[in-house]
Amino acid sequence: MADESLTAAAANANNGLPTLPASTIWMINFGYLGVQTAFTLQSSQMSRIFQTIGADPNSLGWFFILPPLAGLIVQPIVGYYFDRTWLPKLGGRRLPYLLLGTIVALIVMCLLPNSGSLGFGYASMAALLFGAITVAFLDLSSNVAMQPFKMMVGDMVNDDQKSYAYGIQSFLSNTGAVVAAILPFLFAMFGIANTAAKGVVPATVKVAFYVGAVLLVITSLFTIFRVKEYDPDTYAKYHGIAKEDNTTGGNWWSLLKSAPRVFWTVTLVQFFCWIAFQYLWTYSVGAISGNVWHTTNAASAGYQAAGNWYGVLAAVQSIAAVVWSYVLAKLPNDHHKLGYAGSLGLGALGFVSVFFIHNQYALIVAFVLVGIAWAAMNTYPLTMVTNALSGAHMGTYLGLFNGSICLPQIVASLASFSLFPLLGKVQANMFILAGIILALGAVAVGAIKETYKA
């Protein structure tokens, strides 16, 4: 059915990319649900896992630096080969990488929550190193699996439908995030143990990772079997480029020098945004545990309850992002910057408010505001950048643009070794800093000037 729809759409196109049926756009994005579930389990539970197996809060930056470092190195390489791959028996250009990333992520998701259950010992170098390596592989595989969805929208969806396509992607992304974030809390309600021996990750977290791995496989297979990518000749025709544009050249430095200005101005905004969110993922559980449950002991029931509650708050953030995405979708093109900057400003207010809140339910309001910023971060950057690009070297460009996500996270982690002690080694204090940084991102939106490839 999907193949027939694509063929009919292509036949009716006079020039440029054809208009796709809504069902095809949904299938292009459907696997993103599972990939985002895996990514959110990592981001929402990573701090909890490492502090449970014995990591000192002051050293968390070392563990959080590995995933973006892997992404910074590997994503441009993957993007380069994405453009040059054509394996019709395995799906085409992007889908073979989705299959590979899904397989690796499945394995690693079963290993990570067991970092404290392999007999290494509490706070041992072996346990922490095992956890760090599995996190790096999980982030790497999740990114390899995630990139095909972003690239297929750029490959197959015309400018008129692109906001709709990325809106669906944002909806599925946040739905997956809600599922991932709330699973440990729900499993605790169902009676699964939320505490364990010192240094061992609770069963609620382990089972959540297993369920997430199954969901990742199922949703990715839907996209793999239901989407037919354009062959190189058809791709070149629809994008108005030569077939050789994606088989030769593509020097990274040359591409960066010729990148449209919006590539760089959006990168500037991304720099501030992702620093702020890196601190959210790193310090949320500790900040909530200290402010609400008044404990910093990672082995305590209070700390593990805070970990579950952060999962609920991450779900609130994602639900707010889904709702706000619909609001942003209603804005006309000439109001994109207003929606972008305003959303980041509200998010900054949410970050700062976490420092002052000592009631677990009041934190819901703060994370609604954080979700508003998250919606803008998932809606505008890729739309603005891909609209300004031709179809040539699309995968390489998006792989390089991924650096605007990875590099600020690396900077944030390295800076935390000085900033965290400077701010009294109190995890809640990092939210004041993160809020200020996100506010700078809102100001930086003023430098963006949207352009469209004719």
N, C-alpha and C positions, 0 to 999 in steps of 0.2 A: 504493500500500500504506500509506504513512504517513498519507494523508488518511483512508482508511477506518478506520485504527486510532484516529485522533483522533475521528472521528465516533462510532465505537462507544463509546469511552471517555466521551465527553460524554453520550451517550444513557443510560449506566449511572450517571451521577452524580446523586445526589439533591440535593446542594447543595455549594457551594464548588467548588474546582478538581477536575477528575476525576483518577483514577489513570491515568497514561500507560503504554503499553508501554515496555519497556526500549529497544527499537529506536528509538522516537521520541525518547527522551531522548538517546540516543547521537547521532542525527542533528542534534538541536538544538545539540549541542556540537561536532560533528565538525570544523567549520571552524576551531575554536580551535587545532587542531593546527598549521595553516599560519600563523595569526596569531602564535602564540607563537614559531614558528620565526623569523619576521621580527623580532619584538621582541627575541629572544635574540641574533640576529646583530648587531643594533644595540648592545645593552648589552654583549656580550662582546667585540666588535671595535671599538667606537667609540674607546676610548682608544688602541688600537693604531693605528687609521687616522690619528687626528689627530697622534699623536707621530711617525708615519712621514712625514707630509707636512710636519712641521716645527713643530708646536705645542710650546711650552715647558710642562713639567709644572706649573709654577706658574699657568699660564693655563687649565688644563683645565676649571676650574669654569665659565668663560664658555661653553664648548661644551656642557657637561652641563646648564646651566641652561635652554637653549632648549627641549628637549623637554617638561619638566614645565611650563614657563611657557606653552607653547602649549596643553597639556592643561588647565591651570588655567582658562584663558580660554574655551576652545572647548567643553570637555566639558559644562558646565552648559547652554550654548546648544544643543548637540546633543541632550542629554537632554530639554530642553524641547520641541524639535520632534519628537523620537522619539515622545513621548506624543501629539502632535497629528497625526501622519502616518497616513494610511491610503491606500495605493496598491496595491490588489489585483493589478493587472497587473504590478507590480514586486516582489511578495512580501508586502506588508502594511504593518506598522508599523516593524519593526526591520530587516528584510532589505534594503530599498532602501539603507540606510546601509552595510550590510555590503558590498553590491555597489560602492558609491562608494568606500569606504575601500580595498577590494581593488584597484581600478583604479589609484588614486593610489599606493598602496604598491608595486605592481608596477613602475611607472615609476621611482619614487625609489630602489628597491632596485638598479636597474640603474645609477643615476647615482652613488650615494654612494661605492662602492669605487673609482670612477674619478676621485675628486677630485684625485689627484696625477698623472693621465695626460692632462690637457687643456692642457698647456703653460703653466700659470700660473707655475711655478717653485717651488723648495723654500722652504718657510716664507713664501711670499708671502701678502699679505693676500687676494688674489683666491682662491687655493687654499683658505685657511682659511675665508673667507667662503662660498665655494661649498659646502664640506663642512658648515658650520654650517647653512646654509639647507636643504640636502637632509636633514640629520638632523632638523631641526624638522618638515619635511614628512613624513618617514618615521614619526616618533613620532606626529604628528597623525593620519595616515592609519591607522596601526596601532591607535590608540585608537578611532578611528571604527569600524574593523572589529571591534575587540574588544568594545566595549560591547554590541552586539546579543546576544551570547551570554549575558552576565551578565543582561541585561534579559529575554531570552526565558525564562530559568529562573524569574525572578520572575513573569513574565506567565503561564506555562503549567504550572508544576510545583507541586503542593501541598506543604504543610509536611512530610508524611510522606516524600515522595520527594526533598525539596530537598537533604538532605545527600548522598544518592546522586547527584543530578544534578551538584552542585558537586564531588563526588568524581570523577566522570567528567571534568568540566572540568579538574580539577587533574591527572588522569592524562594527558589529551591535551595539556595545557599543558606538563607536564614532559617528555612524549615529544618534543614539538616542540623544547623547549629542548635536550634531549640531541642530537637530530639537528643542530640549528644549531651547537651548541658544538663538536661533534666533527668537523664537515665539513672545516675547514681542516687539522686534524691528519691526517685520512684522505687528503685530496688530496695532502698532502706525502708520505705513505707511498707513494702511487701514482705519485710522480715529478713531480707538478706543482710548478713553481718556488715556493719559499717565501721567496725573496729577490728584490729587484728593484733598479733604479737608485735612487739617493738621491732620496727624496721621492715614490716611486711605490709604491703598495700592491701587495704580492705577488699573483701569480695565484691562489694557494690561497684567498685571501680573496675575490677577485673572483668566482671560480667558485662559492664557497659562497653568495654573495649571489644569483647567478643561479639556482642550484638552489632556494634558499629561496623566491624569487619564484614559480617554477613550482609548488612545493608549496602556497604560499599560495592561488594561483588554483584549483588542483584541489580542495583540501579545502573552500574557501569555496563553490564551486559545488555540492558535495554538499549542504551545508546549505541553500543557496538553493533548490535544486530538490526537496529531499525533505521540507521542513518547511512546514506550512501554519499560519500564525498565526491566532489568534482574531480575528474581526471585532469592531468596537467594541461591538456589542450583546452578543455572547457574552462578551467580556472583562468588561464591566460586570456581567453576570449572575453569572459565576463568582466575581468578587471582591466581590460584594455592594455595589457602588457605583453611583452614577448615571452614565449615559453622559456627562453634561456635565462630570463631575469631571476628565476629561482633555482637555476642549476649552475650558474657561474657567478663569480664575484662574491659580494656579501662580506667584504672586509669590515670587521666591527668598527674600527676607527673611522673608516670612510663613511659608514652608515651613520655613526653618531655625529660626524661633522655635517652631514647633509640632512639630519633629522629636522623636522619642522619645529618652529619655535615653541609651539604648544607642548611638545614632548618635554622640553626643559622646564617650562613654567609649571606644568603639572607635577613634574618630578620634585620641584622645590616644595610645593604644597605637601606632596607625599612624604617628604623628609620629616616634616614636623608631625604629621599625623601618625606615622608608624613608630616614631619614638614614643609618643604618648601611649599608644596601644601596647607596645612592648612592655612598658611599665605596668600597665593594667594587668596583663597576663602574668607578669613576674610577681607582683606584690599584692594582688587582690585577696587571696586566701589569707595571707598573713595579716593584712590590714583589717579584714572583716573579723578574723579571729581575735585580734587584739582589741578592736573597738567595741565589738558586740559580745563576744564570749570571754573577753579579758584573759586570754591565755596565748602564749607563744609556743607551748609545748606541742610539737607535731604528733606525739603519741597519745595525746589526750582526746577524750570523747568530744570536748568542745571544739578542738581544732578540726577534727573530722566532720563535725556538724557544720562548721564554717565552710569547709570544702564543699559539702553538699549544697549549702545555701548559695555559694558562689555559682554553682551550676544552675540553680534556679534563676539567679540574677542574670547569668549569661543568656538564659532562655528569654527572660524579659527583654534584654537588650536586643535579641534577634527578632522577637515579635514586634517590638517598637520599630526596628529597622524595616520590617516587612510593611507595616502600616505607613511609615514615613516615605517609603519608596513609591507608594501610590501617590502621595502628595507631590513628591518631586516630579513624577511622571506627568503631572498635569501642568507643570510650569512650561511656558513657551521657551523656545531656544534662547531668546534674548534675556531670559531670567535665570539661566543656568548658574551664572556666577553668584547671583543673589542667593539661590537655593544652596549652593555649595558652601559659601562663606557663612551664611546664617546657621546652617546645620552644624558646622564645625564649632561655631561660637556657642551654641547650646550644649554641644558635647563637652566643651571646655568647662562650662558651668557644672555639668554633671560630675566631671572628674574632681574638681575642687570640693564639691559638696561631700564626697566620700570621706574626706578628712574630718568633717564636722559631725557626721552622723554616727550615732551609737545605738540605733534601733534597727533591727534587721529588716523590718517592713518599710521603714522610711528609705532604705537603700533602693527600693524599687523605683522611686522617683528619680534618683540619681542615675540608675542604669537605663531608664527610659531615655533620658537626655543623651547618655553615651550611645544608645542605639540609634538615635537620630544622626549623630556624626558618622556612625558606622554605615548607615544607609547611603549617605552622600559619598563616602569613600568607595562604596561598591557600585555606585551609579555613574559618577561623572568621569573619573580618570580614564578608564578604558574607552568610553564613548568619545571623549574629546580627542584622545590620541589616535584611535583607529579611524575616526572621521577625517583626520588630516593626512593619513597615509594612503599611498596607492597599494595595490595588491602585491607589489614586489617586496620580497624579503619580509613578509608580514610576521612569520614565525620568529625570525631573528630579531626584528624590532621589538616584539613583545617579550622575547627572552631578555633582551637588554633592558627593556622598561621594567622588568621584574626587579632589576637592581634598585629601583626607586622604592621597593618594599623591603628588600633584604639589607641594603646598606644602612639605612637609618636604624634598623634593629641591631645591627652590629655596633654602630656608634653608641646606641643607648646602653647596650650591655657593657661595653668597655667603660663608658662614662660612669656606670653605676658603681664601679669599684671605688670611685672617689666620692660620688654624690651621696650614696647611701650612708657611709660613715659621716659625711659632712652634715647630713640631715638627721643625725642622732641615732642611726640604725633603727629607726621606727618606720615600718613599712607603710603606714598610713601617710606619712609625710611625703612620700614619693608622688602621691596623687595631687598635691599642690603643684609640684614641679610639672607633672604631666599636663595638668590643666593649663598652665601658662604656655607650655610648648604648643598645645593644640590651638590655643588662641592665636599664636603666631602663624599657625597654618591658615587660620581663617583670614588673617590680614594678607597673607601671601597670595590668596586667590585673586586679589586685585591685579596681579601681574599677568594673569592668563588672558589671552586673546584667542578665541576659538576660530579655527579655520576649517574649511571643507575641501576635500579633493574633488575637483570637478569631474 
